[in-house]
Amino acid sequence: MHLVQSLPDNPLDIIGDIHGEKTALVALLGHLGYDARGRHPRGRKLVFVGDLCDRGPDSHGVIRHVQALVEHGGASVILGNHEMNLLVDDAKDGSGWFFDERHERDLKFYAPFSRTPAAERHEIRQFLGSLPVALQRHDIRIVHAAWTAEAIRAVESLPLGSVAEQFRQWDRLAQATATTTGLYHRYQQERQHWARELEDEHNPPPFLHAVAQYEATQQMINPLKVLTSGVENLTDKPFFAGNRWRFSDRVSWWNDYDDQVPVVIGHYWRMFNPPRSGAARYSLLFSGIDPISWHGKRRNVFCVDFSVGARWRDRKAGRPIGASRFRLAALQWPEKRLVFDSGQTLETS
């Protein structure tokens, strides 16, 4: 078994990023017709595109629920960047449900949220560490952020269960280069000096050149980062997303994807009626693209992440969840139909 695995031959329901929104997940599974063990009366199978956790009220509950579906044979799951962060102990924004060092800072935005008991953390790691990073069959490919031939070739023969160590090996390679050139020292200095401003939306740091260069280099040298976080380039000016200032930006890799086989991804915070700034930064990749349309060079890539991970904003503002523009979606394959946690169904175009 390897980090790129085969999909079952069944019709599929491909569920986007969940980010701890267990209520939305349970509602969506009900609308799709699955029972508590993940069985479907017409033999359909679930596929989760990753980012099960962080920011929502019950990341622990989502992972345990999905784990049970996998163990009962009703679902397949791939790793997203948030699961990768957990596996390599990179405690980032929204991960206070698991990492003690993030707990206090995350209360500001995401409270209340359930936490994983310390006694269960090892089991959570074991489950996530057993997952692949991509799934495929003759008519469909599924990856969290970017399907590039180079990155797939780099990981497809790696054994299942090796993902965290492989990730660290590529990071060590990139780190060695950064250390030798002095880039890493400059990066640390900038991060430490501007630590408070880096997570303060209203008090931005200046453009941090070492942070920008270091993060872009780390991203593109590591194939696992490409697959789970996407293709990135340096940006012209810093922007605030994911509750921190960023200096490299995701790019629309699908405009260069020339294969015939369709690809389904998550990761990119697609939205209906997005605001013009702020939380919609990554949705700008879809400017001019209808929210239910396929996209890319051959119009055969589809992002099924409809930003349910931003529902914490509704809760903080006291807005009713039922009217949220942030949704959890499933793409039904081969029908190419969308089903949302509200029960709404739309045909993609």
Summary of the structure (lengths in Angstrom):
residues: 349
radius of gyration: 19.2
end to end distance: 35.1
largest distance: 59.2
contacts: 1183
relative contact order: 0.16
helix: 40%
strand: 18%
